[in-house]
Amino acid sequence: MKGFNTILVRYGEIALKSKEIRTRMEGRLIRNLKAQLKLAGLARFSVRREWGRIFVEVGEGEDVGSYVRVLTKVFGVVSVSPSIRVSLKLSEVRKAVVEVAEELLNPGDSFEVRVHRANKKYPLTSKELEKLLGADVLSRVPGLRVDLEHPDRSIYVEVRDDASYIYTDVFEGPDGLPYGVEGKVVALVSGGVDSAIATWMMMKRGCTVVSIHYSLSPYYGDDARERARSVLSWLRQWVPEKKWITYNIPLGMIHEKIDINARYRCLLCKFLMYRIAEEVARREGAKALVTGEAVGQVASQTLDNLYFLSTKVRFPVFRPLIGFDKEEIVVLGHRLGVGEIASKKVLACTLNPAAQGRRAETHASEKVFDIIMNAIKSSEFKSVEGVVDFALRNAVKSVL
């Protein structure tokens, strides 16, 4: 619509923090907004802040929708609204509301006018303004009716200290905390929906993420590699940084060199993933590991196995999906736009015990740990440290 060149950006959780923390987080949120817009190739804008609101002023002739699509992928943003900025003069507010109504509404439509008066010194109350502006619309656009419960369209007015803002749409953002305010984690990204959503959820809690994908070639195919690349590309859209670090670890090469009973192969695989990720975390200055595991979802994710794996690393292991069932994860994935990508069927990893007619170990114990350690010691690596050293010497560290 014409004249919609100021985008109201709302945030929620940040406002609950102490003044010092709130100021720091607001500053980070503004930095992230600017970074995401510039990464998307959008440059004709300015950003300013008032208490409780951030405003993105868009250059004349710019496609406001392009800015909205970017801003709704910035962590910390609750919602955004393209708006028309006018002065506090009542005559200008009334004129702008009528112009919006004339363009927005058609005969037979129901509507409402909702006013938020942040400026408590304004001479009219919110209710008084709603009645006045609603009457203006009814007198200028024929065939309308007011419906305050289930209107076809809503016209919103926000009265602030220095200006008034008229808007008609509210676009949801991801909410949460600004990316980067809570330190760094290392996320294990398989290419499936679980690890994608778990990584996203830690980003939402303000964590900077370094991602790791473990390549299981030759035990999986090009389709699995392509799916993982697609998931990483999706995650990249949410990162407000010029550079995003990801590691590709040749874990399949390591499996080729270690002989172990098929029953324990999955636990060996997960154990090595954790230990390699722990070393990556040390090198990158991260404070925790992140996985997409959930209790009981697959054989390697029984409570016994998760306990076993967690006790074999010194870093905390965060599992944001620990209490989710698969359907809940899939629904969330589709809502966020990664479901179709991450749920794409690929050929199963041939290291899986089921592929060899065996059952996977579901109740790991120290006896199982001894079996794993003996298999590693009997290999050319000789030790876990040898495996980790080989993995990182042959890793591909990329900047996306």
N, C-alpha and C positions, 0 to 999 in steps of 0.2 A: 504494500500500500504506500501511497505517496507520503513523503515526509518522515517515514519511520527510519531515523538515522541515529538514534541513541538506544543502546541495548542495556537494559537494567540487568545486573548480575547479582543474584541473591546467594548468600551462604548461610549455613545453619550452625553446625557444631563449633565452628571457630568462634562464634559470638559468645559461647559459654565459657571460654577460657579467661584467665586473668588478663588484665590490661596489657602486661608485658608480653605474654604468650600470644594474645590476640593480635597485637601489633605486628609481631614477628610473622605469624601465620598469614595475616592479610598481605604483608609485603611479599611473602613467597607465592601466595595465590596470584597476585598481580603479575609477578615475574613469570609465572607459569602460563597465565592467560596470554601475555605478550609473546612468549616463546612458541606456544601452540599456533597462534595466528600467523606468526612469521614462517614457521615450518610449513604451513599450508599455503604459503605464497601470498598472504594477505598483509598489506603494509600501510594502507591509507586509513589509519585509525589512531586514536589517542585514548588513554585510560586515566581516569581520575577516581578518587575515593572519597566517600562521605561515610559517616558513622552508620554502619549497617548495610551499606550498599557500595557496589562498584559500578562505574558507568563506562561503557565503551562507546566512544563517539566515532561513527563511521563516516568516511569521506563521501562527499556528494557523488551520486551516480554509482556507488558501490552496491553490489548484491548483498543485502543484509542477511539473506538466507545462508550464504556461505559462511558468514561470521557466526551465525547461530549454530550451524552444524559443528563447527570447531569448538565453540564455547561449551557445548553440552557434552564434550568429552574431556573436560578438565576437572580433575578431582578437587573436591572442596566446593564446587558449584552445585547449589540446590536446584536452581532454575534460572532461566533467562527470558527476557521479554523485549522484543523490538518495540520502541516507543517513539512518540512525538514529544519533543521538549518545547514547552511554552513557558511564558512568564507566570508569575503568581496572580496577575490581573484576572479577576473573575471573568471579564468580557472575553479574554483570550482563551481561557479554559472552556467556556461555553461554546465559542466559535469552533474550537478544535474538536470537541466532542461531537458536535452536530456534523461536521465535515466527515469524521470517521464513520458516524452512523449512516450518513447518506451513501457512502461507498460500501459499507459492510452489510447493511440490512436491506431486505426486500419486503414488499407488502405481504402480510401474513406471518412474518417472523415474530417470535417472542424474544425479548431481550431484558437485560438488567444493566444497571450502572452501579459499579462497586467502587467506593472511594476509600483510600487509606490516607489519613491525614497525619503524616509524620511530623509536620510542622504544627505544633499545638497552639501557636499564636495566630494561626489563620482565623479570620473572623467567623467563618461558618464551620459548623461541625460536619463530620462525615455524612451523617444522615441528612442534614439539610442540603448538602451538596448533591447527594444522590437523588433526592426528590426534585431539586431544581433542574439538574442536568437531564434526568429522565423525562421531565415535562418538556424540556427543550426538544428532545429527540421526538417525542410523540407529536409535537406541533409541527415539526418540519418534515418528517417522513411518514406518509400516510399508510394506514393499514397495519400498524404495529400494535403489539400488546406487551404489557409488562408481565414477566414471570420470574419471581425471585427464587423459585425452587428448582425448576428445570428449564432454563431459558435456552433458546436455540443459539444465541450468541451473547457474550458478555463484553461490556466496555469497562475498562478499569482506569481509574485515575489515582495517581499517587502524588500527593502534595508534600513537597519537601521545603527546606529552608530557603532555597534560592530559585526554585523552578517547580513547575508541575509537569507530570509525565502521563501521557495517555497511551494505553496499549490494549490489545485485544487477545493476545495469546500468551500462554505460559508454557515454555518448553523445559522439560525436566533434565537436570544434569545428574551426575553420578553421586553427588553428595560426598561425605567422607572428609578427609583431611588433605591439604595440598601435598602433592607428590614431593618427596624429599625432606619433609620436616621431621621424620622419625628414624633417620639412619638408613643403613643399607642391608639388604638381604640377598642371598643367592637362591634362585628359584630353579627347580628341576622341571624343565618343560619337555614333555614327551611328544606332544603333538595332539594328544587327546583332549577332550573337553575338561576333564578333571583338573589337570595341571594348568590349563589356560585360565580357568576361573579362579583357582587358588592363587595364581600369580596376580591376577587382576584385583583380587580382594586385598592382598597385601599392599598393592599400589594405592588402593583406596584408603588404606589406613596410614598413608603418608610415607611409605617406605620406598626408597630408591631400590631398583631391582637390577641385579646382574643375572642373566639367564644362562642355563646350561642345557644343551640337548645332547643326549648320548646316542651316537650313531651305532646301530646294531648291525650294520652291514658286515658280512653277507647274510645275516640271519633275518633281515627284513628287506623289503624292496624299495624301488624308487617312489612308489605311491606313499609309503610312510614318510620318506624324507621330504617329499613335496608337501604333505600335510603339515609336517612340523614347520617347514618354512612359511606356510600360509598362516599358521597360528602365531608365529613370531612376528609376521608382518602386521597381523591384527593387534597384537599387544603393543607394537611400536607406535601405533596411532595414539596411544594414551600416554606416551612418554614425552614430557615437555623439555627435552634436552636435545642439543644438536647431535650428540653422539650417544648411542645406547650400546653397551657392551654385551656380547653373547659369546659363549664358548660352544664349540662342537667337539665332543670327546669321542675318539674311536674305540668305543667299548667293545664292539664286535671283534676287533683285532685282539683284544685282551682275552675274550672268551675262547678264541681259537687256540690259545696257548695254555689254557687251564683245563685239566681233565677232572671232572667231578660227576658223581651220580646225578642223573637227571632230576631226581627228587629234590635236590638242593640247589639246582641251577638258578632259580628265581631269587632265592635268598642270597646266593653269592652275588648275583647281579645287583640287587638292591644295596647290599653291604658295600660293594665297590662304588656304586653311585654316591652313597653317603660320604665315604672316605675321600673320594676325589673332590666332591663338592666342598667338603670341609677345608681342604687345602686351597681351593679357589677362593673360599671365603676369607681365609687368612691373608692371601695375597691381595685381595681387593678391599680389605678393611671392612668386611661385612660382619654382622653380629648374629646371624641365624640362617638356617636353611629352610626352604619352603617346598612342600610337596603337595600333590593333589590327592593324597591318600584319605580314605574314609574307613571307619571300622567295619570290617566284615564284607566289604564290597567284592573283593576277589581273594583268592587263596593267600596271597602274600600280605594281605592287609587284615589278618586276624589280630586280635588284641595281643596275643602272645608274640606274633611276628613283629608288630609295631613296637612293642616293648623291647624286644631283642635288638632291633635295628637302632632304636633311640639310645640304647646303652653303649653302642659301639662307636659313638662320636662324642666329642666334647662340646660341640656347638648345639644350641637349642634347635629343635626341629619343629617348625610351625606347620600345622595342618588345618587350614581354615575350613575345610570341608568335612572335618572329622565326624560330625553328626548328621551329615546329609545322606539321603539315599540317592540312587542314580537318577530317578525321575526328577527330583528336585534340581539336581545339577544340570540336567539336560534342559529343563524349562528355563533356568536362569541363563544358560548358554544361548538359547535362542532369543531371549529377551535382550541380551547384550549384543547380539549379532555375530557371535562366534560359533554358535551351535551347528550351523550347516557346514562350516569349515572343519571343526574339530570332530564332528560325528561321522565324517566321511569314512566309509568302510575301506580298510586296507588289509592286505594279506597279513595274517598273524605271524608274530615272531616264532621262528622254528626252534628257538631255544626253550620254549615253553614245555614243561614236562608232558602236558597233554598231547603235544604234537608227537611225542615219542611213546605214547601209551602208558605214561606214568602219572602218578598223583603227586602234586606238589606238597612239600612240607608245610603244615599249617600251625605247628606248635613248636617253634624253634626254642632250643635250649642251649646250654653251654656245650653239650655234647655235639650239637649241630655246628656250633662255632668252631670246635676242634676239627671237625671234618672240613669246614671251609678253609681254616688256616693251614691244615695239612695239604690240601689241594694247591693252595697258593705256594707253599714252601716247596712242593714237588715240581712246580713249574719253573720256567727259566727266570721268573721274576724273583723267586726266593723269599720275598716278603711283601707285605702290604705296601710298604714304602716304595718298593721296587715297582709295583703296579702303578702307584700314584705318580711316581716320577716318569714312567713310560707314558702314561695317559697325558700328562701335561706337556711333555716334550713333543708329543704328536698331536696335541690339540690345535684347533684352528680358532684363534681369537679374532672375532670380527666386530666391527663398529657399524651398526645399522643406522 
